[in-house]
Amino acid sequence: MTTSILANARQRGKDSALPYAGAVTPTEALSLIQAGGDVILVDVRTNAERDWVGRVAIAEPQHKAVQWNLYPGGTPNPDFLQQLSAVAGKDTVILFLCRSGVRSRHAAKLATENGYTQCYDILEGFEGDKDADGHRKSVGGWCKAGLPWAGA
């Protein structure tokens, strides 16, 4: 099953000319993690987002946090690659997650440019896009898919 998920993810990457291995849906990401092996979900949201909005309810070592930006201020995390290297090897399947799928794409691209060979974006992110009223968690994303999460 994991082989077919990764094959589909790589095909999405190829079809969209992504600068990293590919993209998975939130449900596919959870399936990959549950299957075990050298797979890790890296949540690139800020610590504040995880504390105030919620976090993926998957135990370590298959779930790690490495901030793409720092709170407050939103400045880039100058230690991102160093911190990533502490949680994932160059050939680890890394599933990057952010709020709606923008920072995770940047993280996957940067990691790929620095020798990580299996970088995947989790499409739709943790909260998904905003609905007509400007609220999240109702249009796509990890939460909308009913996947395990805890917090706010």
C-alpha positions as CSV (number, residue, x, y, z in Angstrom):
1,M,0.0,0.0,0.0
2,T,2.8,2.5,0.9
3,T,4.4,1.8,-2.4
4,S,1.3,2.8,-4.3
5,I,0.8,5.9,-2.1
6,L,4.3,7.1,-2.8
7,A,4.0,6.3,-6.5
8,N,0.8,8.4,-6.7
9,A,2.5,11.1,-4.7
10,R,5.5,11.1,-7.1
11,Q,3.2,11.2,-10.1
12,R,1.4,14.3,-8.6
13,G,4.9,15.8,-8.2
14,K,5.8,15.1,-11.8
15,D,2.4,16.3,-13.2
16,S,2.8,19.6,-11.3
17,A,6.5,19.9,-11.9
18,L,7.2,20.1,-8.2
19,P,10.8,20.8,-7.1
20,Y,10.6,18.0,-4.6
21,A,9.5,14.3,-4.7
22,G,5.7,14.8,-4.6
23,A,2.6,15.5,-2.6
24,V,0.2,13.4,-0.5
25,T,-3.3,14.0,0.8
26,P,-3.7,14.1,4.6
27,T,-5.3,10.7,4.6
28,E,-2.4,9.2,2.6
29,A,0.1,10.8,5.0
30,L,-1.5,9.1,7.9
31,S,-1.5,5.8,6.1
32,L,2.2,6.1,5.4
33,I,2.9,6.9,9.0
34,Q,0.8,4.1,10.3
35,A,2.5,1.6,8.0
36,G,5.8,2.3,9.8
37,G,9.2,2.4,8.3
38,D,11.5,5.3,7.7
39,V,8.6,7.9,7.5
40,I,8.3,11.1,9.5
41,L,5.7,13.9,9.6
42,V,7.5,17.2,10.1
43,D,5.1,20.0,11.3
44,V,6.6,23.3,10.2
45,R,4.1,25.6,11.8
46,T,5.2,27.8,14.7
47,N,5.1,26.6,18.3
48,A,2.3,29.1,18.9
49,E,0.2,27.7,16.1
50,R,0.5,24.2,17.5
51,D,-0.3,25.5,21.1
52,W,-3.2,27.7,20.1
53,V,-4.7,26.0,17.1
54,G,-4.0,22.3,17.6
55,R,-1.5,19.6,16.8
56,V,-1.3,16.3,15.0
57,A,-2.0,13.5,17.5
58,I,0.8,11.2,16.4
59,A,3.5,10.1,18.8
60,E,7.2,10.6,18.3
61,P,9.4,9.5,16.7
62,Q,7.1,9.6,13.6
63,H,6.0,13.2,14.3
64,K,8.4,16.1,14.9
65,A,8.1,19.9,14.9
66,V,10.6,22.1,13.1
67,Q,9.4,25.7,12.7
68,W,9.8,27.2,9.3
69,N,9.1,30.7,10.7
70,L,9.6,31.9,14.3
71,Y,6.9,33.5,16.5
72,P,6.5,36.3,17.1
73,G,7.4,38.2,14.0
74,G,7.3,35.4,11.4
75,T,11.0,35.7,10.6
76,P,12.6,32.7,8.9
77,N,14.0,30.1,11.2
78,P,17.8,30.3,10.5
79,D,18.3,26.9,12.0
80,F,15.7,25.0,10.0
81,L,18.1,22.7,8.1
82,Q,20.1,22.0,11.2
83,Q,17.0,21.1,13.2
84,L,15.7,19.0,10.3
85,S,18.9,17.1,10.2
86,A,18.4,16.2,13.9
87,V,15.1,14.5,13.2
88,A,15.4,13.0,9.7
89,G,18.0,11.4,7.5
90,K,18.6,12.3,3.9
91,D,16.7,9.3,2.6
92,T,13.9,9.4,5.2
93,V,10.4,9.9,3.7
94,I,9.6,13.3,5.1
95,L,6.0,14.5,5.0
96,F,5.9,18.3,5.6
97,L,2.8,19.9,7.1
98,C,1.8,23.5,7.7
99,R,-1.5,25.3,8.2
100,S,-2.7,25.3,4.6
101,G,0.1,23.9,2.4
102,V,2.3,26.9,1.6
103,R,5.2,26.8,4.1
104,S,5.3,23.0,3.8
105,R,6.0,23.4,0.0
106,H,8.8,25.8,0.8
107,A,10.2,23.4,3.4
108,A,10.1,20.4,1.0
109,K,11.8,22.5,-1.7
110,L,14.6,23.7,0.6
111,A,15.2,20.2,2.0
112,T,15.4,18.7,-1.5
113,E,17.9,21.4,-2.5
114,N,20.0,20.3,0.4
115,G,20.1,16.6,-0.4
116,Y,17.0,15.2,1.2
117,T,15.6,12.7,-1.4
118,Q,12.1,11.9,-0.2
119,C,10.4,15.2,0.5
120,Y,6.6,15.3,0.2
121,D,4.1,18.1,0.9
122,I,0.9,17.3,2.7
123,L,-1.7,18.9,0.5
124,E,-4.3,21.2,2.2
125,G,-2.2,21.4,5.4
126,F,-3.5,21.1,9.0
127,E,-6.4,23.5,8.7
128,G,-7.1,23.8,5.0
129,D,-8.3,26.9,3.2
130,K,-10.7,29.5,4.5
131,D,-14.4,29.0,4.0
132,A,-16.8,31.7,2.8
133,D,-16.9,33.2,6.3
134,G,-13.1,33.2,6.6
135,H,-12.9,30.2,9.0
136,R,-10.6,27.3,8.6
137,K,-10.9,23.5,9.4
138,S,-14.0,23.2,7.2
139,V,-12.5,23.2,3.7
140,G,-9.8,20.5,3.3
141,G,-6.9,19.7,5.6
142,W,-5.9,17.3,8.3
143,C,-8.7,18.4,10.7
144,K,-11.5,18.3,8.1
145,A,-10.5,14.8,7.0
146,G,-11.1,13.7,10.6
147,L,-7.6,12.6,11.3
148,P,-6.1,12.5,14.8
149,W,-5.4,15.9,16.3
150,A,-5.6,17.5,19.7
151,G,-5.6,20.9,21.3
152,A,-7.4,24.2,20.8
